[in-house]
Every structure is written in C-alpha cells, then in structure tokens.
C-alpha cells in the first residue's frame, strides 16, 4: 500500500482541565486552510457546549474510529481527527485504518453557545491523556470549548512543541472521496426512538467473530418492523445492509445521550451487500458511522469517482465551482448552477471531483454536500486509481473500436472484450470484473475507456464546427 507521511505540528497538547466554574476543553490545531489562506494554528471556536458529556463522548467515538482497524487488526492505525468549521457548526471526521468505516460528529448550532463559529479545516490533537480525561468526565457541569490556540498561546508561541508524523495511505485518500459519493445515493430507510435505538444497538456484537473467515462472512440485514429493526439473513424488500455489525461499536459511547437512531442506505441493491450509514442523534449533535459493504472491503476500491475523474469537463468545472465555495454547511447545487452557469448534473460531477481532493463531504441527514479542505491532492488521487490509468492507456494505444450500434470492442491483454450500452446509459462488458461486480463497484477499465472514447468522438464534430465557422465580415 503506497503511503506518505503527514507532519502535524501543534502548539501544545490538547487537554481537559477543571476549575470551580466548570471544565475547559482545549483542542489544539495543526496547519489548516481558512478563508484568508493557510494558517499554522487556526482558531475556529471559543464558547460553551450545551451538552458537554454528549459532545465529549461523541469526540471519543470519532477518535476510536481513527485509531481502529476493523480488518487486519495487527496493523497499527492512528490519524488525528479532522475538524471543519462551517460558520454555524463544527464537524469532526475520521477514517479507520482499514478504510472501511467513516465517522463524523456534527456539533450543530443548537449544541454551541456563546461565540461565533469560524470557517476552515484542520487536524485536532486527540492524545491519549485527553482521551482518558474525557472518558472520566462525569456530571454536566458547564464546559468551555476552545478549538485553536488561546490568546496567550498566540502571543507567546515560539514554535511547535508537539509534532506528530502519521502515515497517510493512498487508500485513505481514495476512501474519503468514495465515501461521500456512496453517501450521496443514500435515503432515509429507518428511524427509531431513543429507547428502541438503545435496545437495538446494545444487542449488536462489539467484536468480530473469532473465525479466520469472519471478514468474508455473509452480511447481516435489518428490516424495519414496527418501531424497531429486525435482523434477517436475507435481503428482503426494504432491508438495509448491516455489514460487520461490530463496526458500530463506537456508537456505544453516546447511547446514554441518544434521542434517536436514523439508518440510511441505497434505494436498491439486487441482493448484494451495500454500504450504509448509522446516525445517532443526541442533544445538539449527530454522530454518524458509514460502513463499507463488507468488513474486508474498504471504500477505496468502490470506483464511484471514476466517471467524474475521466471527464475533462469535470476537471474544468471543478476549478470553477471551487472558487464559489465558502465553507458552506449545506451546498445548494441549484444555487451553484446559477452562479457558475453550469447545469445541475455538471455541478454534481464537479463536486464529486472536488471530493477526490477532500474538498467536499456529504451529509446524508441533510441530503447535501458541505465544504471542507483536506490536505489532499486531486491529481494524486487520480494517479492512484489504477482502473482510470489503465483506461487512459487503452484509449491512447488505440485499443478501443467504437461501433454505430452502441457497442464497442476493446483489445486488452491479448483478448477482445465487448462493451455494450443499455438504454439507461449503463455500460456492460464481457470481462471478469463485470461478471463479478455488475457495475456495483464502478465501471471496469474497458467500459471506462469506451466512455472516454465516446465523449471524445462527440466532442470532435463540435470542435471542427467551431474551427470552420466564419469569424465575421462578408462572404
């Protein structure tokens, strides 16, 4: 697995302190982006949390996922959570080391008090002493939250005193991109009351079965049954996939504060395992875990971003749309379309492409994208999607032959594959990838090459027309 090192420099360790007036939770920030550009230690919030215990336990849950591997557990994983300030809320995000679980804690406007929320994205230091202090927190005394250095630290800081170097695998970069594409296809599938949410989640295992084949076990499904969810081994109509139920263990942190549970999933699955999102609501906040379709299968290989990466229009459109983003907590695609002069589908494709650089995420609860800025390179994400690179090579080598009857032949590896376009625009292929996945994990390299060839073919007549059109004057 290709990886690089990300250096995180903090002014001092994050800490939880107490005095007679209450608690002070100081979260230190590393380099991040703000509306005025990069900052070494941006400050996003200094005010009170309305539900201190719930927020503390939600933050612990996000840190749990950042430090966890739910597959190949012998390998270490730890990456400090990312925080984004969207002007009215704070979002804490993390990804598991195995790339199969995405966690996000949204502290909403009603969960914050006494200060304006800034704009920007950075990492926050969640160290072991802080985790221990948060775990011991009892009572509901007032808690002041500071995200970023205080005035004293700003005026006296001579250099970073805490530095962490953490691995940043390419799979994690692709996982952040793929998870938001997957989530954008989710709808609300079930909603449980607080009591039913606690009852259901407490029946789930906290650890994976000890069998060596556990990662390949058949997925569990749940189906709404009255006010609760009933487990089933078959994907009956209306069922939601719960792949690796032990991966929801981090939600146990906030159960005592839960006001409800919402479950999100795709509209149709054809019996195959799918990703799903599990959101516990608490006063003033939401904690969401999004699970990949199988415990051994990270989000990085889902292929949902390939279509957007393969289009030249999306690259140019993404540049245009990115200028219009301003850390909005809820991106209005229709408004972006009006401002940019693009169609709504092109805006959505541009947002997908921006997601490959970590510049947008998706909130299933609000069915909307949100703006954030992770330190990822979109070109790097494109380079590390091997199907995309292989498709470009097939096209450049002239291995794609288009026909007028919506079919094509692709020469690859000494064989010829037939690619056919259905009435709905879906491309099928005679290769083994298509036989195994039927489009559920994005297009194969042959279908992707055909899609790119058809776009180039459609663009060629328009380019010739533009080149031969008279520029004006008499004829």
C-alpha positions in Angstrom: 0.0 0.0 0.0 1.5 3.3 -1.1 1.7 5.9 1.7 3.3 9.2 2.6 3.9 10.9 5.9 1.9 13.8 7.1 3.5 16.1 9.7 1.1 17.6 12.3 2.6 20.3 14.4 0.6 21.5 17.5 1.4 24.5 19.7 0.8 22.2 22.8 -1.1 19.1 23.7 -4.9 19.3 23.8 -6.2 19.0 27.3 -9.3 18.9 29.6 -8.9 21.0 32.7 -11.4 21.8 35.5 -12.0 24.6 38.0 -14.9 25.6 40.2 -16.6 27.3 37.3 -16.6 24.1 35.1 -14.4 22.4 32.5 -12.2 23.7 29.8 -11.7 21.5 26.7 -8.8 22.9 24.7 -8.4 21.3 21.2 -5.1 22.3 19.6 -5.0 22.6 15.8 -2.3 21.9 13.2 -1.9 23.6 9.9 -5.1 24.2 8.0 -6.9 26.3 5.5 -9.2 29.3 6.3 -10.9 31.9 4.1 -7.7 34.0 4.4 -5.4 31.2 3.4 -3.2 28.6 5.2 -2.7 29.1 8.9 -0.3 27.2 11.2 -2.8 27.1 14.1 -6.2 28.3 13.1 -8.8 29.2 15.7 -12.4 28.2 15.0 -14.4 28.4 18.2 -14.3 29.6 21.8 -17.5 29.2 23.6 -19.7 26.7 25.5 -21.1 23.2 24.7 -24.7 22.9 25.6 -24.4 19.1 26.2 -20.8 18.6 27.5 -20.9 14.9 28.2 -22.6 14.0 24.9 -20.1 16.1 22.9 -17.1 14.6 24.8 -18.3 11.0 24.2 -19.0 11.8 20.5 -15.5 13.1 20.1 -14.2 10.0 21.7 -16.2 7.9 19.3 -14.6 9.7 16.3 -11.1 9.2 17.9 -12.0 5.5 18.4 -12.5 5.0 14.7 -9.4 7.0 13.8 -7.3 4.6 15.9 -9.1 1.4 14.8 -8.6 -1.3 12.2 -11.7 -3.5 11.7 -9.8 -5.7 9.2 -6.2 -6.9 9.5 -6.2 -5.7 13.1 -2.5 -6.5 13.6 -1.5 -3.3 11.7 -1.4 0.0 13.5 -3.6 2.9 12.6 -3.9 6.4 14.0 -4.7 9.7 12.4 -5.9 12.7 14.4 -9.5 13.7 13.5 -10.2 16.5 11.1 -12.4 19.4 12.2 -14.2 21.7 9.8 -15.8 24.9 11.0 -18.7 25.8 8.7 -19.7 29.1 10.2 -22.6 27.7 12.2 -21.3 24.2 13.3 -18.3 22.1 13.9 -17.7 18.7 12.1 -15.2 16.2 13.4 -14.3 13.5 10.9 -12.1 10.4 10.9 -11.4 7.2 8.9 -10.5 3.8 10.2 -7.1 2.5 9.3 -8.6 -0.3 7.2 -10.6 2.3 5.2 -13.9 0.6 5.9 -15.5 3.0 8.5 -16.0 6.7 8.2 -17.0 8.6 11.3 -18.4 12.1 11.7 -19.6 14.1 14.7 -21.6 17.2 13.7 -22.0 19.6 16.6 -24.9 21.7 15.4 -25.7 25.3 16.0 -28.1 24.4 18.8 -25.2 22.5 20.5 -22.9 25.5 20.6 -23.3 28.6 22.8 -21.7 32.0 23.4 -19.4 32.5 20.4 -19.4 32.7 16.6 -18.0 29.7 14.7 -15.3 30.3 12.2 -14.5 28.8 8.8 -11.8 26.4 7.8 -10.4 22.9 8.2 -7.6 21.5 10.2 -6.5 18.4 12.3 -7.0 18.5 16.0 -4.8 16.8 18.6 -6.7 14.0 20.4 -3.9 12.4 22.5 -4.2 9.5 25.0 -4.2 11.7 28.2 -7.1 13.7 26.7 -9.0 10.6 25.8 -8.6 9.3 29.4 -9.8 12.6 30.8 -12.8 12.7 28.5 -13.6 9.1 29.5 -13.6 10.0 33.2 -15.8 13.1 32.7 -18.9 12.9 34.9 -21.8 15.2 35.6 -23.0 18.0 33.4 -21.0 21.0 34.6 -20.5 23.8 32.1 -17.8 23.0 29.5 -16.0 25.7 27.6 -14.7 24.5 24.2 -11.8 26.1 22.5 -10.8 24.9 19.0 -7.4 26.5 18.3 -4.9 28.4 20.4 -6.0 30.9 23.0 -4.7 34.5 23.0 -1.8 33.6 25.3 -0.6 30.9 23.0 -0.8 33.1 20.0 1.3 35.9 21.6 4.0 33.7 23.3 4.3 30.8 20.8 7.9 30.5 19.6 7.5 27.2 17.7 5.6 23.9 17.9 6.2 21.8 21.0 4.2 18.8 19.8 4.9 17.2 16.5 3.3 14.0 15.1 4.2 12.2 11.9 1.4 10.0 10.8 1.1 7.7 7.7 -1.3 8.9 5.1 -2.0 5.9 2.9 -3.4 6.4 -0.6 -6.3 4.2 0.3 -7.4 6.7 2.9 -7.4 9.5 0.4 -9.5 7.5 -2.0 -11.7 6.4 0.8 -12.7 9.9 1.8 -13.6 10.5 -1.9 -15.5 7.3 -2.3 -17.5 7.5 0.9 -19.1 10.8 0.0 -20.0 9.5 -3.4 -21.6 6.4 -1.9 -23.4 8.5 0.8 -24.9 10.8 -1.9 -27.0 7.8 -3.1 -28.5 7.1 0.4 -32.0 7.8 1.5 -33.5 7.5 5.0 -34.6 3.9 5.5 -35.5 3.6 9.1 -35.9 5.9 12.2 -36.0 4.6 15.8 -36.9 6.3 19.0 -34.2 6.7 21.7 -35.4 3.6 23.7 -35.6 1.4 20.6 -32.2 2.7 19.4 -30.5 1.8 22.6 -32.2 -1.6 22.7 -31.2 -2.4 19.2 -27.6 -1.2 19.3 -26.9 -2.9 22.6 -27.8 -6.3 21.1 -25.1 -5.9 18.4 -21.7 -7.6 19.0 -18.8 -5.3 19.9 -16.1 -7.6 18.4 -15.9 -9.6 15.2 -16.3 -13.4 15.4 -13.0 -15.2 16.1 -13.2 -17.3 13.0 -10.5 -16.6 10.4 -13.1 -16.3 7.7 -15.1 -13.6 9.6 -14.2 -11.0 7.1 -15.8 -13.0 4.4 -19.0 -13.9 6.3 -22.4 -13.3 4.8 -23.6 -9.8 5.6 -26.4 -9.1 8.1 -29.5 -7.3 7.0 -32.1 -5.5 9.1 -35.6 -4.7 8.1 -38.0 -2.1 9.8 -40.6 -3.9 11.9 -43.0 -1.6 13.6 -41.0 0.7 15.9 -37.7 -1.3 15.7 -35.4 -3.2 13.4 -35.5 -6.9 13.0 -32.3 -8.8 11.9 -32.6 -11.0 8.9 -30.1 -13.1 6.9 -31.8 -12.4 3.6 -32.0 -9.1 1.7 -35.8 -8.9 1.7 -37.6 -5.9 0.2 -37.0 -2.8 2.4 -34.0 -4.3 4.2 -30.8 -2.3 5.0 -27.4 -3.9 4.9 -25.5 -4.0 8.2 -22.1 -5.4 7.1 -19.9 -6.2 10.1 -22.2 -5.1 12.9 -19.3 -5.0 15.3 -18.1 -1.9 13.4 -20.8 0.1 15.0 -19.2 -0.3 18.5 -18.1 3.3 18.6 -21.8 4.3 18.8 -21.9 2.8 22.3 -20.1 5.9 23.5 -23.2 8.1 23.1 -26.1 5.7 23.8 -26.9 7.2 27.2 -27.5 10.6 25.4 -29.3 9.2 22.3 -32.5 10.8 21.2 -33.0 8.6 18.2 -31.4 6.5 15.5 -31.6 7.0 11.8 -30.4 4.5 9.2 -29.5 5.4 5.6 -28.9 3.2 2.6 -29.3 2.9 -1.2 -32.7 2.5 -2.8 -31.9 -0.9 -4.5 -29.2 -3.4 -4.0 -30.2 -6.5 -6.0 -29.3 -8.7 -3.1 -25.7 -7.6 -3.0 -24.1 -6.2 0.1 -24.1 -2.4 0.3 -22.8 0.4 2.3 -25.0 2.0 4.9 -24.9 4.9 7.4 -26.0 4.8 11.0 -26.7 8.1 12.8 -27.3 8.5 16.5 -28.9 11.8 17.3 -28.1 13.5 20.7 -28.9 16.9 22.0 -27.4 19.5 19.7 -25.4 16.9 17.7 -25.3 13.9 15.4 -22.8 11.0 15.4 -22.7 9.1 12.1 -20.8 5.9 11.1 -20.8 4.9 7.5 -19.8 1.3 6.8 -18.3 -0.1 3.7 -20.2 -3.0 2.0 -18.0 -5.7 3.7 -15.5 -5.6 6.6 -12.6 -6.7 4.4 -13.6 -4.2 1.7 -12.6 -0.6 2.2 -14.2 2.3 0.5 -11.1 3.0 -1.6 -12.0 0.3 -4.2 -15.6 1.2 -4.8 -15.0 3.1 -8.1 -17.7 5.7 -7.6 -15.4 8.6 -8.6 -14.1 7.1 -11.8 -16.7 8.5 -14.1 -16.1 12.0 -12.8 -12.3 11.7 -12.9 -12.5 10.5 -16.5 -14.2 13.7 -17.9 -12.3 16.8 -19.0 -15.4 18.8 -18.3 -15.5 17.8 -14.7 -11.9 19.0 -14.2 -12.6 22.4 -15.6 -16.0 22.6 -13.9 -14.4 21.7 -10.6 -12.0 24.6 -10.9 -14.9 27.0 -11.5 -17.1 25.6 -8.7 -14.3 25.6 -6.2 -14.0 29.4 -6.5 -17.6 29.7 -5.4 -17.3 27.5 -2.2 -17.1 29.3 1.1 -17.2 26.6 3.8 -21.0 26.3 3.5 -22.5 23.8 5.9 -25.0 22.9 3.2 -24.1 23.4 -0.5 -27.1 24.3 -2.7 -26.4 22.7 -6.1 -29.1 24.7 -7.8 -27.6 27.9 -6.5 -24.1 26.8 -7.6 -25.5 26.0 -11.1 -27.0 29.5 -11.3 -23.8 31.2 -10.2 -21.5 29.1 -12.4 -23.7 28.9 -15.5 -23.4 25.1 -15.4 -26.2 22.5 -15.4 -27.0 20.9 -12.1 -25.6 17.5 -13.3 -22.3 19.1 -14.2 -22.2 20.8 -10.8 -22.7 17.5 -9.1 -20.0 15.9 -11.2 -17.7 18.8 -10.3 -18.4 18.2 -6.6 -17.6 14.5 -7.0 -14.2 15.5 -8.5 -13.6 18.1 -5.7 -14.4 15.2 -3.3 -11.3 13.3 -4.6 -9.2 16.1 -3.2 -11.2 16.1 0.1 -12.7 19.5 -0.6 -16.3 18.4 -0.1 -18.1 15.9 2.0 -21.7 14.7 2.1 -24.2 14.8 4.9 -27.0 12.2 4.5 -29.1 13.8 7.2 -29.4 17.0 5.2 -29.0 15.3 1.8 -26.4 17.9 0.9 -22.7 18.3 0.3 -20.7 20.5 2.6 -17.4 22.4 2.0 -14.1 21.4 3.7 -10.5 21.4 2.8 -8.3 18.4 3.4 -4.6 18.4 2.6 -5.0 16.0 -0.3 -4.0 16.4 -4.0 -6.7 15.6 -6.6 -4.0 14.7 -9.1 -2.6 12.2 -6.6 -6.0 10.6 -6.1 -6.4 10.3 -9.9 -2.9 8.7 -10.3 -3.8 6.1 -7.7 -7.0 4.9 -9.3 -5.5 2.1 -11.4 -8.6 1.5 -13.5 -8.6 5.1 -14.6 -4.9 4.9 -15.6 -5.5 1.6 -17.5 -8.4 3.1 -19.4 -6.4 6.1 -20.4 -3.7 3.7 -21.7 -6.2 1.7 -23.7 -7.5 4.8 -25.3 -4.1 6.3 -26.1 -2.9 3.0 -27.6 -5.9 2.9 -30.0 -7.3 -0.3 -28.4 -10.9 1.0 -28.4 -13.1 0.4 -31.5 -16.5 2.1 -31.4 -19.5 1.0 -33.5 -22.6 2.7 -34.5 -24.9 0.2 -32.7 -23.9 1.3 -29.2 -21.3 -1.4 -28.9 -17.6 -1.4 -28.8 -14.6 -3.7 -28.9 -11.7 -3.2 -26.5 -8.4 -5.1 -27.0 -6.7 -5.8 -23.7 -4.2 -8.4 -22.5 -4.3 -10.4 -25.8 -8.1 -10.7 -25.6 -11.0 -8.7 -27.1 -13.9 -7.6 -24.9 -17.3 -6.5 -26.0 -18.8 -3.4 -24.3 -22.5 -2.6 -24.7 -24.5 0.4 -23.7 -28.0 -0.2 -22.3 -31.0 2.1 -22.7 -30.2 3.7 -19.4 -26.7 4.5 -20.4 -25.0 1.8 -18.3 -22.1 0.1 -20.0 -21.7 -3.7 -19.5 -18.7 -5.7 -20.5 -17.7 -9.3 -21.2 -14.7 -9.1 -18.8 -14.4 -10.9 -15.5 -14.7 -7.6 -13.5 -18.2 -7.0 -14.8 -19.2 -10.6 -14.3 -18.1 -10.4 -10.6 -19.5 -6.9 -9.7 -22.1 -6.0 -12.3 -21.3 -2.3 -12.0 -21.7 -2.2 -8.2 -18.0 -1.1 -7.8 -17.8 1.3 -10.7 -17.0 0.6 -14.3 -14.3 -1.8 -15.5 -11.3 -0.3 -17.3 -12.8 -1.4 -20.7 -16.1 0.3 -20.1 -14.4 3.4 -18.8 -12.2 3.6 -21.9 -15.3 3.3 -24.1 -17.0 6.1 -22.2 -14.0 8.3 -22.7 -13.8 7.4 -26.4 -17.5 8.2 -27.0 -17.0 11.6 -25.2 -14.0 12.4 -27.5 -16.0 11.3 -30.5 -18.9 13.5 -29.6 -16.6 16.5 -28.9 -14.8 16.2 -32.3 -17.6 17.4 -34.6 -18.3 20.3 -32.3 -14.6 21.3 -32.4 -14.5 21.0 -36.2 -17.6 23.1 -36.5 -16.1 25.8 -34.3 -12.9 25.8 -36.2 -14.6 26.2 -39.6 -17.3 28.7 -38.6 -16.7 32.2 -40.3 -15.4 34.8 -37.9 -17.4 37.6 -39.5 -17.4 40.0 -42.4 -18.6 39.4 -46.0 -18.6 36.0 -47.6 
